[in-house]
């Protein structure tokens, strides 16, 4: 479902590059899933490795820690492997991991067949955007790209 309009101003303020690079809202807000699940193609649970007392999901056998290495390992269970380019490649699906300057993962986005990216903004909406549109104080910058062959 695609919704009309823009994110509320306070949401755009969190991502100053988003308005300049362009985006479109592709779903209503939801508290059921987050960006890490959405990047994996899931919209029915919230991925979180560090809050086991909450009803969150994390993959068996993957260290329950908020590190790039743990998230790489999590996505490797789905067939993704690290790569060097965010450019669209025919026959592959890509995920971008964003992190703070000290390396703490903050966000994940999945590349769409049109070369743009899709993200779930926390408990907010899903959007289609340019990869650098979400570089911000809140999410940091893109720290790792992963890819897998399309099945």
JOMO-V656224 format. One line per field, one symbol per residue. ss: DSSP state (H for helix, E for strand, - for the rest). psi: psi as a letter, one per 30 degrees, with the letter a starting at -180 (. if undefined). burial: + if it has 16 or more other C-alpha atoms within 10 Angstrom, else -. A space follows every 10 residues. Layout:
ss: ???
psi: ???
burial: ???
//
This chain:
ss: --------HH HHHH-HHHHH H-EEE----- ----HHHHH- ------E--- ------E--- -------HHH HHHHHH---- EEE------- -EEEEEEEE- ----EEEEEE E-----EEEE -----EEEE- HHHH-E---E EEEEEEEEE- -
psi: kkllalllee eeffiffeee fklkkfllkk gelaeeeeef gkggljkjfg ifflhlklkk fkkilileee eeeefffggk kklfkfkkkk glklkkklll fggkkflklk klfgfalkkk ibgalklkll effgkleefb lkfkklllkk .
burial: ------+--- ----+-+++- --+++++--- --++++++++ --+-+++++- ------+++- -++++-++-+ ++++++---+ ++---+---- -+++++++++ ---+++++++ ++--++++++ ++-+++++++ +-++++--++ ++-+++++-- -
//
